[in-house]
């Protein structure tokens, strides 16, 4: 069970990291397009 919980936590961290990176990229494109 411990290994499964650790895997889920790692997947959640990777998912959140990719999600924030995508938001930053989209915001940068939107900001540049408004300028």
C-alpha positions as a LaTeX table, in Angstrom:
\begin{tabular}{lrrr}
\hline
Residue & $x$ (\AA) & $y$ (\AA) & $z$ (\AA) \\
\hline
Unk1 & 0.00 & 0.00 & 0.00 \\
Unk2 & 2.82 & 2.41 & 0.79 \\
Unk3 & 4.31 & 2.03 & $-2.66$ \\
Unk4 & 0.94 & 2.64 & $-4.30$ \\
Unk5 & 0.38 & 5.80 & $-2.26$ \\
Unk6 & 3.86 & 7.06 & $-3.17$ \\
Unk7 & 3.19 & 6.41 & $-6.86$ \\
Unk8 & $-0.07$ & 8.36 & $-6.67$ \\
Unk9 & 1.68 & 11.25 & $-4.94$ \\
Unk10 & 4.42 & 11.30 & $-7.57$ \\
Unk11 & 1.85 & 11.25 & $-10.38$ \\
Unk12 & $-0.06$ & 14.08 & $-8.71$ \\
Unk13 & 3.11 & 16.16 & $-8.42$ \\
Unk14 & 3.99 & 15.57 & $-12.07$ \\
Unk15 & 0.42 & 16.37 & $-13.13$ \\
Unk16 & 0.32 & 19.60 & $-11.12$ \\
Unk17 & 3.76 & 20.62 & $-12.38$ \\
Unk18 & 2.74 & 20.09 & $-16.01$ \\
Unk19 & $-0.56$ & 21.87 & $-15.38$ \\
Unk20 & 1.12 & 24.98 & $-13.94$ \\
Unk21 & 3.66 & 24.98 & $-16.80$ \\
Unk22 & 0.84 & 24.87 & $-19.35$ \\
Unk23 & $-0.96$ & 27.74 & $-17.60$ \\
Unk24 & 2.21 & 29.84 & $-17.60$ \\
Unk25 & 2.81 & 29.14 & $-21.30$ \\
Unk26 & $-0.78$ & 30.04 & $-22.19$ \\
Unk27 & $-0.63$ & 33.22 & $-20.10$ \\
Unk28 & 2.63 & 34.26 & $-21.76$ \\
Unk29 & 1.14 & 33.78 & $-25.23$ \\
Unk30 & $-1.98$ & 35.71 & $-24.27$ \\
Unk31 & 0.09 & 38.51 & $-22.71$ \\
Unk32 & 2.31 & 38.79 & $-25.78$ \\
Unk33 & $-0.69$ & 38.80 & $-28.10$ \\
Unk34 & $-2.33$ & 41.62 & $-26.12$ \\
Unk35 & 0.84 & 43.69 & $-26.45$ \\
\hline
\end{tabular}
